[in-house]
């Protein structure tokens, strides 16, 4: 999908707010397509930009709650592989439709899972909505295993680029899966860490946005 891909090595367990803020900071600054797989320091729940806080408030005693900048439904985090992909506006892939990008990224997820012996396929249409939980509602190009959704994602497009945040759960993943997923997206992956300037910006965004009650409960 990409001629080259920056793969962020981020071994640290981070708060829900900081994870969201790092993704936003990457969207602000990334100059090449970039992927980051990340971890949570507590069980967490993220919900889409247009979601209602009232629908998740009952989980506040057991999970860190955070409103994503991307859309989509409710996603439980902790035992999943969570990732973000940033496509800068200068990249040719940015000019493709959001669905085309979604389908290609999930095609790479499917290929990586299949290479590890999983029986998986891409959904061909949207299933009837049965709840606000993202993983209860497969949409076109989500990854399915035996008819059950195991990978979903949501996007945000700005003038700077496109951010896709995704989760893979309910399947066995080896320790190298994130690298195998990245390799399905590009044959030229280069690895890097988060620099101090980006982390500083992310902490600023987390404090003023994702950690704030106004952002969390805006709807």
N, C-alpha and C positions, 0 to 999 in steps of 0.2 A: 504493500500500500504506500510505503514511504521510501524514497531513495536513501534516506538516512534517518536515524532515530536516536535521540538522546534518552538514555535509561537512567533515571534517578535512583541511586542507592540510598534508601532511607530506612535504616534498621531500627529506628527509635519508635517507641510506643508513645503516641501523642494524644492530646485531648481532642474531642470532637471538633471544637471550635478552631483549633490550630490546624487540624487536617483540612478543613474547608478553606481556611485562609491561605494555606500554602498553595492549594490548587488555584485560588484566585490570583495570588502573586505570580505563579508560573504563567498564567494566562496573560498577565500584564507584561512579562519580561521575556518569555521564551522566543528564541530566534529560529529554532528548528522544531519539528515535531518532537514531543517529549512525553514519556510515560513514567508514572510513579506508582508503585505498589506501596500501600501503607498499612500501619497497624494502629490499634486503639488502646489507650492506657486503661480504659474501663469499658465494659459493655455499653454500647451506644445505640442510638436510634436517630437516623436522619430522615427528614421528610422534605418533600418538594417545595419549591418557592411559592407555589400557589396553594399549598396545603393549609389546613386549619389546625391551630395549636390545640384546640379542644379535642381533636381526634387522637392526640398523642399524650395529653397531659397526664393521663393515668399511669404512664410509664416513667414519670419523672423520679420516682423514688428508687427505681432499680436500674436506670440507664441514663447516660448523658444524652440530652436531647439537643439537636441542632437542626436549624432550617438550612437546607442547601440553597445555593444560588441557581442550581439547575432545577428542572421540573421533576415530574414523576411522583411516585407514591412513597409509602412508608417502607424503610429498609432497616432491618436489625443487623447490627454490626458486632463483631467480636470474634466469631468463628469463621468469618468469610474472608476471601481475598478481595480487598477493595483496591481499586486503581483509578487513576485519572490519566487522560490523554489530552494534550493541548496541541492544536494545529494552528500555527500562526497564520494570519491573513495573507502573508506573502507566499505561502505554499500553495501549489496547484490544487491539492486535495481540498483546501478550504472552499474552492469554487463549486464543489460537488454539493448535491442536495444533502440535507441533514439525514434523510433516510438512507441514502447511499453510503454515507460515512458510517452510520450506525450498523448497517448490514455488513460492511467490510470489516469493521472492528470485531463484530461478533462472529464473522467468518473465521477470523484469526483465533478467537477463543475456541470455536468449535474444532478447528484443526489441531490446536494444541491439546485439547481434551481427548480428541480421537487418537492422537499419537500416544497418549497414555492409557489407551485401552478402554476409554469411556464410549458408550453408545449414545451419541448426541446428534442433534439436527437443529436447523433453524426453523422457527415457527413461520408459517406461510401467511397467517392472517391473525387478526386480533380475536382473542377469546372473550366471551361475555364477562363483563366486570362483576366480580363477586365480593370484593372488599377494597379497603384503602391500602392494603398491603401490596407492595410492588410485586412480590414473588407469587402472589395468588392470581395475578392478572397478566398472563403472557400477551405480548403484542407482536406484531410482525417483526421478524428477524431477531427475536429473543432466542436464547439457546435453551433447548429442551433435552431432557434425558428421560426416556420412557414416558413422554407426555408431560413431564413436570419441569417447570421453569427452573433453571440453575444459573442463568446469567441474564442480568438486565442492566439497563443504564439510562441516564438522562443527560441532556445537553443544554448548553448555553452558548449562544453565538453573539459576539460583539464585533466592533470594528477592528479590534486587535486580533481576533481569532475565534476558535471554537474550543470549548471545554466539554469533554465527555467524562462523566463520573460513573463508574460501574462497579458491580458486585458480583462475585462468583461464589456460590454456596450450595451445599447439599451434595457435593461430589468430593471424592478423595483427590487431593492435590499433593504432589511431591514438592520437596523444597526448591526444586529448580523450575517449577511451573511458570513463575513470573518471567523468568528469562526465556523460557520456551515460547511463551505468549509474545514477548517482544520480538523474538526471532521470526515469528510468523508475520509480523507487521513490516519488518525490514530485514534485509540481509546485511545491512551495515549499521550495527548498533554500537554506540560508544557510551561508556559508563561514566557517570559523574555523581558528585554529592551535592547537597544543597549548600549554597554558599551563605556566608554570614549576612550579607546584604539582603538576600531574598528572605532569609529567616527573620531578620529584623522587620522587614516590610510585612511579612505574614503575621508576626506578633501584633503589629499595629492594627492590621485589618481584623484580627481575631478580637482584640480588645474593644474596638469601636463598632464592630458589626456582629460577628457570629456569637460572641459571648453576651451580647446585650439583650435585655428583656424586650426592648422595642423590636429588634429583629426577630427574635424567637416567637413573640406573640403578636406579630403585626397583623395576623388574620386569625 
